[in-house]
């Protein structure tokens, strides 16, 4: 029998048990932090020579120059053309859907003119250059390539530099093919904290970027955290999460597999079911027991469910919504008869999947919305990656002579009140 927690909102210790379930020890590993700091410093001070040394040390790839580590577009195209037709078509269809969705997010500059002739507004400008980190080697995340590069290109970013490790020289064809389809501009076969450092600081060969996006291991996450401020970053993502609200009418097998879909990511992933039907919860538990031995990643799923999974009996769907808002999950499935009726009550989630047919896995690959989502409760104040993450806003202030007189009187009073006489004088000089 699979080991997964059973909770009920009627239990006197429900809140404390839920708190323990949601808690993740966020304390950074000192060894990882120390190593990433040293790597970043080496790249910052030594540039290409540090990249070559570290790439040989960690990925066992020797090169005479960083230029040799650049993967040229002909290799991407060869990878794309070498894919089985079905795989290539799936990548292209996913890219088309992702692009179509994100085109609706594009923001335009705007302005308005006041009666005195003053013009105020906002200028929307894309970032010049973005760095995209993509895990390499045996890990294949072509969907992550598409989800990161397409909104950047829709935003108008001129250049996207992709970095991906190639342990022992192993290049992932799917990742390269996705880069070709998505519109990546340059690719370097480098990874780890050293790749983050190269993107943040620039080297003799790798150009510095304005923002770094994309998932990575603990060293990559640590490095991204450290370079924030020198460059922008997307987020520091935690383990994957899914929360399912179900009325008990969806096939239990579907719900069990939906929980598996996130639990199989890693042992710290979280899968939770909220349901008012105790009998259905038992059916889901039985399906978990039946399906788990058939899963190739059964050990990972079992550990995830044991450590952070839960089947929770709630008194009502409304109470389920309240608990969901408190958890603020990365992925939220609302598998009920009338999901639209609950939507207004759901305030915090990275992505909300409405209805019995909206499985989270469709969102991961091809539905269209971005799968880079806030985790660990940060959906309370954060949003999915989007076009807006690759655009910046500049305020436009074009004050007329009459406007300077009207605003100057206000500014002078406030500046004097703050004890800033130069501010006051600067405004006062322009009063007619």
Number of C-alpha atoms within 10 A of each C-alpha: 9 17 16 20 16 14 18 20 16 11 10 9 11 13 14 10 14 18 11 10 16 15 10 13 6 8 6 10 11 9 10 16 17 12 15 25 19 14 21 24 16 18 26 18 12 13 22 21 17 21 26 21 14 23 25 16 11 15 19 14 20 17 14 9 13 22 15 13 21 17 18 14 16 10 15 22 17 14 21 23 13 13 14 9 10 9 12 19 12 13 21 18 13 19 24 17 15 23 22 16 17 22 16 10 14 17 16 11 13 12 12 11 12 11 9 13 14 16 16 15 16 16 15 18 17 19 19 15 20 30 30 25 28 24 25 22 15 11 10 17 17 21 21 23 29 30 27 28 30 28 27 30 22 21 25 18 20 14 19 25 21 29 27 24 25 23 19 13 14 14 20 20 20 22 25 26 24 26 28 22 21 26 16 27 15 18 23 22 24 31 28 28 25 28 29 32 28 27 27 30 21 18 21 13 14 23 15 21 23 17 25 26 23 25 23 22 11 18 23 24 22 23 26 28 15 17 20 15 11 12 18 19 20 21 22 17 16 20 16 23 28 25 27 27 24 26 18 21 12 16 13 20 16 15 26 24 18 21 25 26 19 25 29 24 17 16 20 23 24 30 28 25 24 28 26 21 17 16 12 19 23 14 17 23 22 16 19 24 16 14 15 19 13 9 13 10 15 16 15 19 28 22 20 24 28 17 17 23 28 22 22 23 22 22 16 13 18 14 15 25 22 15 16 22 18 14 21 25 30 28 28 24 26 28 23 21 15 13 17 12 9 15 13 9 14 18 15 24 30 26 23 20 19 21 17 19 13 15 22 24 14 14 17 17 23 22 18 19 21 27 27 23 24 28 26 20 20 20 22 18 11 15 18 21 22 26 25 19 19 25 21 14 15 11 13 14 12 14 17 14 14 16 19 21 18 15 15 21 15 14 19 22 13 14 17 14 11 11 10 12 13 12 15 21 15 14 20 19 12 16 16 11
